[in-house]
Amino acid sequence: MKQGVLNDRRVDYFRGKHAVNALLRAPYKKNASRPAVASRVEAEALLTAVQAHGFFLKVTKHVGEKHLHLAEQQGFEPDAHYAWFYQGSQLKGILIGTAVLLVVLAGVMFPLWPASMRQGVYYLSLGLLGLMGVFMGLVVFRLALYLVLKATTGRDGWLYPNLFADVGVIESFTPVWGYVGLKNAVAQTLRENFADLFDLETSDGRSSGNLGLRLRRGLGAMGRAK
């Protein structure tokens, strides 16, 4: 997926053949409820049906430019460019926006809170500061451990939790520690960093392909709409 400008609005766009490739890879086939795709012809037919629902539209693009223009003749072609429009349900964004507004309003009215509540917020803030201090100390300890192991054994050693990985709280503690050779570490790092480009699976078994993930979500929405 790349970013371009369509009608003064930033959008994501892709090549048709990349969408076909995403439907033919293993992450798409893991869910048996999705439409079966066994060949490029079937993938193109499925993408044509998805396009008919307005999930993405054909656009034209000049070489070296990011400005896109809607094509007069729509239809799916492997070598054409398509802009993605489907955003999914906006309920989550509305709820988050409402929650932020309520938090700001409550903060503005803080002087009017009862004394007991203000004292509770004070102790809660102290607890959060202490937790942040523990996290920072853990980061420094993990770095020191990594440097010591690297200098003495030449291998990479990691102590979890992995505070910077894009995973849940439980997953960040799995495994508790890691000890791998340099070759394996480099290979794993390259796989994690470039998974978005090739729609590969990361070490925790999740697909990171941006285009493939969007197509799977779009097909799921189509199935729910039927």
C-alpha positions in Angstrom: 0.0 0.0 0.0 1.2 3.5 -0.9 -0.2 6.9 -0.1 -1.4 9.4 -2.7 -3.7 12.4 -3.0 -7.2 12.1 -4.5 -9.4 15.2 -4.6 -7.1 17.0 -2.0 -7.6 14.0 0.3 -4.8 11.5 1.3 -5.7 8.0 0.4 -4.0 4.6 0.2 -3.6 2.9 -3.2 -2.3 -0.3 -4.5 -1.7 -2.3 -7.7 -4.3 -4.9 -8.7 -1.7 -7.7 -9.0 -0.6 -7.1 -5.4 -4.2 -7.6 -4.2 -4.3 -10.9 -6.2 -1.1 -12.0 -4.6 -2.5 -11.2 -1.1 -5.5 -13.5 -1.7 -3.3 -16.4 -2.8 -1.0 -16.3 0.3 -1.4 -18.5 3.4 -2.8 -15.8 5.8 -5.9 -15.4 3.7 -6.6 -19.1 3.6 -6.4 -19.7 7.3 -10.1 -18.7 7.8 -12.3 -21.3 6.3 -15.3 -18.9 6.2 -13.6 -16.7 3.6 -14.4 -17.4 -0.1 -12.0 -20.0 -1.5 -9.4 -18.8 -3.9 -7.4 -21.4 -5.8 -6.0 -19.4 -8.8 -5.3 -15.9 -10.0 -8.5 -16.0 -12.2 -10.6 -16.8 -9.1 -8.8 -14.0 -7.1 -9.5 -11.5 -9.9 -13.2 -12.5 -10.0 -13.5 -12.1 -6.2 -11.8 -8.7 -6.3 -14.2 -7.6 -9.1 -17.1 -8.4 -6.8 -15.4 -6.5 -3.9 -14.9 -3.5 -6.1 -18.6 -3.5 -7.0 -19.4 -2.8 -3.4 -17.2 0.4 -3.5 -14.5 -0.8 -1.2 -11.9 0.4 -3.7 -12.0 2.2 -7.0 -9.8 2.3 -10.1 -7.6 5.4 -10.3 -5.1 6.7 -12.8 -1.6 7.8 -11.8 1.2 9.5 -13.7 4.8 8.2 -13.1 6.6 10.2 -10.4 3.4 11.9 -9.1 1.3 11.2 -6.1 -1.9 12.8 -7.4 -4.5 10.3 -8.4 -7.6 10.7 -10.6 -10.7 8.5 -10.7 -10.8 6.4 -13.9 -13.8 6.9 -16.1 -14.1 3.2 -16.8 -14.1 1.0 -13.7 -13.2 -2.7 -13.5 -10.5 -4.8 -12.1 -7.2 -5.2 -14.0 -4.0 -6.6 -12.4 -1.8 -3.8 -13.7 -4.1 -0.9 -12.8 -4.0 1.2 -9.6 -6.8 1.3 -7.0 -7.6 3.6 -4.1 -8.9 2.1 -0.9 -12.0 3.7 0.6 -13.5 1.3 3.0 -12.8 2.4 6.6 -14.9 -0.1 8.6 -17.2 0.8 11.5 -16.6 4.3 12.9 -18.3 3.4 16.2 -14.9 2.9 18.0 -13.7 6.3 16.9 -16.9 8.0 18.1 -16.7 6.3 21.5 -13.0 7.2 21.9 -13.7 10.8 20.9 -16.6 11.0 23.4 -14.4 9.5 26.2 -11.6 12.0 25.5 -14.1 14.9 25.6 -15.5 13.6 29.0 -12.0 13.3 30.4 -11.1 16.8 29.4 -14.3 18.1 30.8 -13.7 16.3 34.1 -10.2 17.7 34.3 -11.5 21.3 33.8 -13.9 20.7 36.7 -11.2 19.2 39.0 -11.4 22.1 41.5 -15.0 21.3 42.1 -14.3 17.6 42.9 -14.8 16.5 46.5 -11.6 16.5 48.7 -11.6 12.7 48.9 -11.6 12.3 45.2 -8.8 14.9 44.7 -6.7 13.1 47.3 -7.4 9.8 45.5 -6.2 11.2 42.2 -3.1 12.5 43.9 -2.2 9.0 45.2 -3.1 7.5 41.8 -0.7 9.9 40.0 2.1 8.9 42.5 1.5 5.2 41.7 1.6 5.8 37.9 4.9 7.8 38.3 6.3 4.9 40.3 5.2 2.4 37.6 6.8 4.5 34.9 10.0 4.5 37.0 9.9 0.7 37.2 9.5 0.5 33.4 12.4 2.8 32.8 14.6 0.8 35.2 13.6 -2.4 33.4 14.6 -0.9 30.1 18.0 0.1 31.4 18.5 -3.4 33.0 17.5 -5.2 29.7 19.9 -3.0 27.8 22.7 -3.7 30.3 22.0 -7.5 30.1 22.0 -7.4 26.3 25.4 -5.6 26.2 27.0 -7.9 28.8 25.9 -11.1 26.9 26.9 -9.6 23.6 30.4 -8.7 24.9 31.0 -12.0 26.7 29.3 -14.6 24.4 28.7 -12.8 21.1 25.0 -13.7 21.2 21.8 -11.7 21.6 20.0 -12.2 24.9 16.7 -10.6 25.8 14.7 -10.4 29.0 11.0 -9.9 28.7 8.5 -8.2 28.9 9.1 -6.8 25.5 7.9 -3.2 26.1 8.2 -2.0 22.6 6.6 -4.8 20.6 3.2 -4.3 18.9 1.5 -7.1 20.9 -0.8 -7.5 23.9 0.2 -7.5 27.5 0.2 -11.3 27.8 2.1 -11.8 24.5 4.8 -9.4 25.6 5.8 -11.9 28.4 6.1 -14.9 26.0 8.8 -16.2 26.1 10.2 -14.8 29.4 13.7 -14.7 28.0 15.4 -15.1 24.6 19.0 -16.2 23.7 19.8 -16.6 20.0 22.8 -16.4 17.7 23.5 -13.4 15.6 22.4 -15.1 12.4 19.0 -16.1 13.8 18.5 -12.7 15.3 19.2 -10.9 12.0 16.9 -13.2 10.1 14.1 -12.7 12.6 14.5 -8.9 12.6 14.4 -8.8 8.8 11.3 -11.0 8.8 9.5 -8.8 11.3 10.5 -5.5 9.6 9.6 -6.5 6.1 6.5 -8.6 6.8 4.3 -5.6 5.9 5.7 -5.6 2.4 5.3 -9.3 1.6 2.2 -10.2 3.8 4.3 -12.7 5.8 3.5 -14.0 9.3 5.4 -12.5 12.2 6.9 -14.6 15.0 3.6 -14.6 17.0 1.7 -16.2 14.0 -0.1 -13.0 13.0 -0.1 -11.6 9.5 1.3 -8.1 9.1 0.5 -7.6 5.5 -1.3 -4.2 5.3 -3.1 -4.8 1.9 -3.9 -8.4 2.7 -5.3 -7.5 6.1 -7.5 -4.8 4.6 -8.8 -7.2 1.9 -9.6 -9.8 4.5 -11.5 -7.3 6.6 -13.4 -6.0 3.5 -14.4 -9.5 2.6 -15.6 -10.1 6.2 -17.7 -7.0 6.0 -19.2 -8.2 2.7 -20.1 -11.5 4.3 -21.8 -9.8 7.2 -23.8 -7.6 4.9 -25.3 -10.5 3.0 
